[in-house]
Protein backbone atom coordinates (compact mmCIF):
# COMPACT_ATOMS: atom_id res chain seq x y z
CA UNK A 1 0.00 0.00 0.00
CA UNK A 2 1.34 3.40 -1.02
CA UNK A 3 0.80 6.64 0.91
CA UNK A 4 -0.61 9.66 -0.96
CA UNK A 5 -1.05 13.34 -0.17
CA UNK A 6 -3.14 15.72 -2.27
CA UNK A 7 -2.76 19.44 -2.93
CA UNK A 8 -6.04 21.00 -4.02
CA UNK A 9 -8.58 18.77 -2.29
CA UNK A 10 -11.62 21.05 -2.69
CA UNK A 11 -11.62 21.37 -6.46
CA UNK A 12 -13.78 19.75 -9.11
CA UNK A 13 -11.27 17.10 -10.14
CA UNK A 14 -9.91 16.02 -6.74
CA UNK A 15 -12.67 13.44 -6.01
CA UNK A 16 -11.66 11.50 -9.12
CA UNK A 17 -8.16 11.20 -7.73
CA UNK A 18 -9.44 10.18 -4.31
CA UNK A 19 -11.52 7.47 -5.93
CA UNK A 20 -8.53 6.28 -7.98
CA UNK A 21 -6.34 6.11 -4.87
CA UNK A 22 -9.03 4.06 -3.14
CA UNK A 23 -9.74 1.85 -6.16
CA UNK A 24 -6.07 0.91 -6.44
CA UNK A 25 -5.90 -0.12 -2.78
CA UNK A 26 -3.80 2.78 -1.52
CA UNK A 27 -4.15 5.36 1.24
CA UNK A 28 -4.59 9.15 1.33
CA UNK A 29 -2.95 10.31 4.54
CA UNK A 30 -2.91 14.10 4.10
CA UNK A 31 -4.67 16.78 2.08
CA UNK A 32 -4.36 20.53 1.64
CA UNK A 33 -6.67 23.23 0.32
CA UNK A 34 -7.23 26.86 1.27
CA UNK A 35 -10.96 26.13 1.03
CA UNK A 36 -12.35 23.87 3.76
CA UNK A 37 -15.33 22.54 1.76
CA UNK A 38 -13.80 19.09 1.55
CA UNK A 39 -16.44 16.79 3.02
CA UNK A 40 -15.96 14.52 0.01
CA UNK A 41 -12.85 13.18 1.77
CA UNK A 42 -15.14 11.31 4.18
CA UNK A 43 -16.42 9.19 1.29
CA UNK A 44 -12.95 7.75 0.74
CA UNK A 45 -10.44 8.55 3.52
CA UNK A 46 -12.09 9.95 6.65
CA UNK A 47 -8.87 9.51 8.64
CA UNK A 48 -6.80 11.70 6.32
CA UNK A 49 -5.29 14.78 7.97
CA UNK A 50 -6.44 18.05 6.40
CA UNK A 51 -4.81 21.49 6.32
CA UNK A 52 -5.83 24.92 5.08
CA UNK A 53 -2.35 26.41 5.59
CA UNK A 54 0.38 25.15 3.28
CA UNK A 55 3.10 25.68 5.90
CA UNK A 56 1.35 23.33 8.33
CA UNK A 57 0.79 20.79 5.55
CA UNK A 58 4.51 20.97 4.70
CA UNK A 59 5.57 20.50 8.35
CA UNK A 60 3.18 17.58 8.74
CA UNK A 61 4.68 15.73 5.79
CA UNK A 62 8.17 16.27 7.19
CA UNK A 63 7.07 14.90 10.58
CA UNK A 64 5.66 11.82 8.87
CA UNK A 65 8.95 11.33 7.05
CA UNK A 66 10.91 11.46 10.32
CA UNK A 67 8.55 8.82 11.72
CA UNK A 68 9.13 6.57 8.73
CA UNK A 69 5.64 7.26 7.31
CA UNK A 70 6.70 9.33 4.35
CA UNK A 71 4.41 10.05 1.43
CA UNK A 72 5.15 8.07 -1.75
CA UNK A 73 3.03 10.18 -4.13
CA UNK A 74 1.98 13.83 -3.99
CA UNK A 75 -1.06 14.57 -6.16
CA UNK A 76 -1.43 18.08 -7.59
CA UNK A 77 -5.00 19.25 -8.26
CA UNK A 78 -4.45 22.94 -7.54
CA UNK A 79 -5.24 25.83 -9.94
CA UNK A 80 -3.28 25.66 -13.19
CA UNK A 81 -0.87 28.49 -12.43
CA UNK A 82 0.28 26.76 -9.22
CA UNK A 83 1.08 23.40 -10.81
CA UNK A 84 4.73 24.21 -11.46
CA UNK A 85 5.39 25.28 -7.86
CA UNK A 86 3.48 22.38 -6.33
CA UNK A 87 5.19 19.81 -8.56
CA UNK A 88 8.53 21.26 -7.48
CA UNK A 89 7.44 20.96 -3.85
CA UNK A 90 6.62 17.28 -4.35
CA UNK A 91 9.94 16.53 -6.04
CA UNK A 92 11.94 18.37 -3.35
CA UNK A 93 10.10 16.42 -0.67
CA UNK A 94 11.25 13.22 -2.37
CA UNK A 95 7.92 11.91 -3.65
CA UNK A 96 6.74 10.87 -7.06
CA UNK A 97 4.24 13.42 -8.40
CA UNK A 98 0.90 12.99 -10.16
CA UNK A 99 -0.47 16.20 -11.69
CA UNK A 100 -3.76 17.03 -13.36
CA UNK A 101 -4.01 18.80 -16.70
CA UNK A 102 -2.55 21.09 -17.85
CA UNK A 103 0.76 19.97 -16.39
CA UNK A 104 2.05 23.58 -16.69
CA UNK A 105 1.12 26.66 -18.70
CA UNK A 106 4.25 27.02 -20.84
CA UNK A 107 6.70 24.67 -22.60
CA UNK A 108 9.71 26.16 -20.81
CA UNK A 109 8.23 25.12 -17.47
CA UNK A 110 8.51 21.54 -18.71
CA UNK A 111 12.24 22.04 -19.30
CA UNK A 112 12.75 23.22 -15.72
CA UNK A 113 10.79 20.33 -14.25
CA UNK A 114 12.74 17.80 -16.31
CA UNK A 115 15.93 19.20 -14.77
CA UNK A 116 14.41 18.73 -11.30
CA UNK A 117 13.46 15.14 -12.15
CA UNK A 118 17.11 14.45 -12.92
CA UNK A 119 18.29 16.14 -9.73
CA UNK A 120 15.80 14.44 -7.41
CA UNK A 121 15.60 11.06 -9.20
CA UNK A 122 11.82 11.33 -8.93
CA UNK A 123 9.24 11.29 -11.73
CA UNK A 124 6.37 13.57 -12.69
CA UNK A 125 3.31 11.77 -14.05
CA UNK A 126 0.39 13.49 -15.70
CA UNK A 127 -3.21 12.52 -16.39
CA UNK A 128 -3.78 12.11 -20.13
CA UNK A 129 -6.73 9.82 -19.64
CA UNK A 130 -8.16 10.05 -23.16
CA UNK A 131 -5.13 8.07 -24.35
CA UNK A 132 -6.47 5.19 -22.25
CA UNK A 133 -10.00 5.29 -23.67
CA UNK A 134 -10.65 2.05 -25.62
CA UNK A 135 -12.35 3.84 -28.54
CA UNK A 136 -9.51 6.35 -28.82
CA UNK A 137 -6.91 3.57 -28.78
CA UNK A 138 -8.83 1.76 -31.52
CA UNK A 139 -9.03 4.92 -33.66
CA UNK A 140 -5.29 5.55 -33.28
CA UNK A 141 -4.53 2.02 -34.45
CA UNK A 142 -6.82 2.47 -37.45
CA UNK A 143 -5.22 5.79 -38.43
CA UNK A 144 -1.77 4.24 -38.01
CA UNK A 145 -2.66 1.58 -40.58
CA UNK A 146 -3.97 4.06 -43.18
CA UNK A 147 -2.21 4.49 -46.53
CA UNK A 148 0.62 7.02 -46.69
CA UNK A 149 -0.67 10.55 -47.30
CA UNK A 150 -4.19 9.99 -45.95
CA UNK A 151 -5.42 13.21 -44.27
CA UNK A 152 -8.74 13.31 -42.41
CA UNK A 153 -11.17 16.21 -42.12
CA UNK A 154 -12.15 16.51 -38.46
CA UNK A 155 -14.48 18.82 -36.51
CA UNK A 156 -14.08 19.09 -32.74
CA UNK A 157 -16.82 20.84 -30.74
CA UNK A 158 -16.81 21.15 -26.96
CA UNK A 159 -19.30 23.42 -25.17
CA UNK A 160 -19.51 23.27 -21.40
CA UNK A 161 -21.71 26.01 -19.94
CA UNK A 162 -20.35 28.12 -17.09
CA UNK A 163 -22.11 30.79 -15.03
CA UNK A 164 -20.91 34.23 -13.93
CA UNK A 165 -18.95 32.68 -11.05
CA UNK A 166 -16.42 31.48 -13.62
CA UNK A 167 -15.20 35.01 -14.34
CA UNK A 168 -14.52 35.88 -10.71
CA UNK A 169 -12.68 32.61 -10.11
CA UNK A 170 -9.08 31.88 -11.13
CA UNK A 171 -10.47 30.03 -14.16
CA UNK A 172 -11.68 33.27 -15.70
CA UNK A 173 -8.23 34.86 -15.41
CA UNK A 174 -6.11 33.88 -18.43
CA UNK A 175 -2.86 34.58 -16.57
CA UNK A 176 -3.82 31.94 -14.00
CA UNK A 177 -5.81 29.38 -16.00
CA UNK A 178 -4.26 29.84 -19.43
CA UNK A 179 -7.64 30.71 -20.92
CA UNK A 180 -10.34 28.54 -22.47
CA UNK A 181 -8.10 26.55 -24.80
CA UNK A 182 -5.85 25.56 -21.90
CA UNK A 183 -8.51 25.08 -19.27
CA UNK A 184 -11.04 22.98 -21.21
CA UNK A 185 -9.27 22.06 -24.45
CA UNK A 186 -5.82 20.73 -23.59
CA UNK A 187 -6.93 17.09 -23.20
CA UNK A 188 -8.54 17.14 -26.64
CA UNK A 189 -5.46 18.66 -28.27
CA UNK A 190 -3.33 15.97 -26.67
CA UNK A 191 -5.68 13.26 -27.93
CA UNK A 192 -5.71 14.68 -31.46
CA UNK A 193 -1.93 14.87 -31.63
CA UNK A 194 -1.59 11.36 -30.24
CA UNK A 195 -3.93 10.02 -32.93
CA UNK A 196 -3.03 12.15 -35.96
CA UNK A 197 0.67 12.86 -35.54
CA UNK A 198 2.86 15.94 -35.38
CA UNK A 199 1.44 19.43 -35.67
CA UNK A 200 2.15 21.31 -38.90
CA UNK A 201 -0.05 24.39 -38.54
CA UNK A 202 -1.95 26.23 -35.80
CA UNK A 203 -4.48 28.89 -36.87
CA UNK A 204 -6.68 30.77 -34.39
CA UNK A 205 -9.82 32.36 -35.84
CA UNK A 206 -11.49 33.74 -32.71
CA UNK A 207 -10.40 33.91 -29.07
CA UNK A 208 -12.55 35.74 -26.53
CA UNK A 209 -13.46 35.43 -22.85
CA UNK A 210 -16.09 32.74 -23.53
CA UNK A 211 -15.06 30.92 -26.72
CA UNK A 212 -12.20 30.10 -29.05
CA UNK A 213 -12.01 28.51 -32.49
CA UNK A 214 -9.31 27.61 -34.94
CA UNK A 215 -7.73 25.10 -37.29
CA UNK A 216 -5.05 22.59 -36.33
CA UNK A 217 -3.15 20.88 -39.12
CA UNK A 218 -1.64 17.56 -38.09
CA UNK A 219 0.24 15.05 -40.24
CA UNK A 220 -2.92 13.02 -40.76
CA UNK A 221 -5.79 15.44 -40.07
CA UNK A 222 -7.07 18.97 -40.51
CA UNK A 223 -9.06 19.76 -37.37
CA UNK A 224 -11.53 22.63 -37.17
CA UNK A 225 -12.19 23.19 -33.48
CA UNK A 226 -14.62 25.24 -31.39
CA UNK A 227 -14.60 25.55 -27.60
CA UNK A 228 -17.10 27.53 -25.54
CA UNK A 229 -18.27 28.09 -21.97
CA UNK A 230 -21.31 30.10 -23.14
CA UNK A 231 -24.57 28.14 -22.99
CA UNK A 232 -26.01 30.29 -25.77
CA UNK A 233 -23.70 28.48 -28.22
CA UNK A 234 -25.29 25.08 -27.49
CA UNK A 235 -27.17 23.44 -30.40
CA UNK A 236 -30.94 23.77 -30.00
CA UNK A 237 -31.55 20.03 -29.75
CA UNK A 238 -29.14 19.89 -26.81
CA UNK A 239 -30.94 22.78 -25.11
CA UNK A 240 -34.29 21.05 -25.70
CA UNK A 241 -33.00 18.03 -23.79
CA UNK A 242 -32.14 20.24 -20.82
CA UNK A 243 -28.39 19.60 -21.20
CA UNK A 244 -25.66 22.17 -20.58
CA UNK A 245 -22.72 20.33 -22.13
CA UNK A 246 -22.11 19.20 -25.70
CA UNK A 247 -19.13 17.28 -27.00
CA UNK A 248 -18.71 16.15 -30.59
CA UNK A 249 -15.87 14.77 -32.69
CA UNK A 250 -16.76 14.27 -36.33
CA UNK A 251 -14.33 12.48 -38.59
CA UNK A 252 -15.04 12.68 -42.32
CA UNK A 253 -18.59 13.77 -41.42
CA UNK A 254 -19.27 10.79 -39.14
CA UNK A 255 -19.65 11.09 -35.38
CA UNK A 256 -16.88 9.43 -33.39
CA UNK A 257 -18.48 8.11 -30.23
CA UNK A 258 -16.31 8.19 -27.11
CA UNK A 259 -18.72 9.57 -24.51
CA UNK A 260 -18.91 6.30 -22.55
CA UNK A 261 -16.23 4.84 -20.32
CA UNK A 262 -15.00 8.10 -18.79
CA UNK A 263 -15.78 7.31 -15.16
CA UNK A 264 -12.95 4.79 -14.72
CA UNK A 265 -10.22 6.55 -16.70
CA UNK A 266 -8.57 8.15 -13.66
CA UNK A 267 -8.39 4.74 -11.99
CA UNK A 268 -6.87 3.32 -15.19
CA UNK A 269 -4.38 6.20 -15.16
CA UNK A 270 -3.36 5.37 -11.60
CA UNK A 271 -2.98 1.69 -12.43
CA UNK A 272 -0.55 2.59 -15.21
CA UNK A 273 1.35 5.08 -13.03
CA UNK A 274 1.75 2.57 -10.20
CA UNK A 275 3.01 0.02 -12.73
CA UNK A 276 5.65 2.49 -13.92
CA UNK A 277 3.86 3.30 -17.18
CA UNK A 278 2.55 6.79 -16.49
CA UNK A 279 2.63 9.61 -19.02
CA UNK A 280 5.69 11.81 -18.74
CA UNK A 281 6.46 15.50 -18.96
CA UNK A 282 7.65 14.99 -22.51
CA UNK A 283 4.32 13.34 -23.43
CA UNK A 284 2.65 16.61 -22.40
CA UNK A 285 4.86 18.91 -24.45
CA UNK A 286 2.95 18.91 -27.80
CA UNK A 287 -0.39 19.93 -26.25
CA UNK A 288 1.24 22.57 -24.03
CA UNK A 289 2.94 24.03 -27.10
CA UNK A 290 -0.44 24.14 -28.88
CA UNK A 291 -2.24 26.03 -26.09
CA UNK A 292 0.66 28.40 -25.53
CA UNK A 293 0.62 29.29 -29.23
CA UNK A 294 -3.17 29.80 -29.14
CA UNK A 295 -2.72 32.26 -26.25
CA UNK A 296 -0.03 34.36 -27.82
CA UNK A 297 -1.14 34.75 -31.46
CA UNK A 298 -3.56 37.38 -32.72
CA UNK A 299 -6.79 35.77 -34.00
CA UNK A 300 -7.02 35.79 -37.79
CA UNK A 301 -10.77 36.33 -38.03
CA UNK A 302 -13.24 34.30 -40.06
CA UNK A 303 -11.58 33.49 -43.34
CA UNK A 304 -10.38 30.29 -44.93
CA UNK A 305 -11.55 27.01 -43.42
CA UNK A 306 -13.14 27.61 -40.02
CA UNK A 307 -15.58 25.85 -37.69
CA UNK A 308 -19.24 26.70 -38.52
CA UNK A 309 -20.03 27.68 -34.90
CA UNK A 310 -17.37 30.37 -35.07
CA UNK A 311 -19.97 32.46 -36.96
CA UNK A 312 -22.22 32.75 -33.88
CA UNK A 313 -22.59 36.34 -32.59
CA UNK A 314 -19.97 37.23 -30.00
CA UNK A 315 -21.14 37.96 -26.47
CA UNK A 316 -19.95 40.77 -24.18
CA UNK A 317 -18.03 39.94 -21.03
CA UNK A 318 -20.60 39.58 -18.21
CA UNK A 319 -18.74 42.16 -16.10
CA UNK A 320 -17.78 44.47 -18.96
CA UNK A 321 -18.54 48.14 -18.23
CA UNK A 322 -21.01 49.76 -20.62
Buried (B, 14 or more C-beta within 10 A) or exposed (E): EBBBBBBBBBBEEBBBBBBBBBBBEBBBBBBBBEEEEBEBBEEBBEEBBBBBEBEEBBEBBEEBBEEEEBBBBBBBBBBBBBBBEBBBBBBEBBBBBBBBBBBBBBBEBBEBBBEBBEEBEBBBBBBBBBBBBEBBBEBBEEBEEEEEEEBBEBBBBBBBBBEEEBBEEBBBBBEBBBBBBBBBBBBBBBBBBBBBBEBEEBBBBBBBBBBBBBBBBBBBBBBBBBBBBBBEBBBEEBBEEEBBEBEBBBBEEEEBEBEEEEEBBBBBBBBBBBEEEBBBBEBBBBBBBBBBBBBEEEBBEEEEEBBEBBEBEEBEEBEEEE
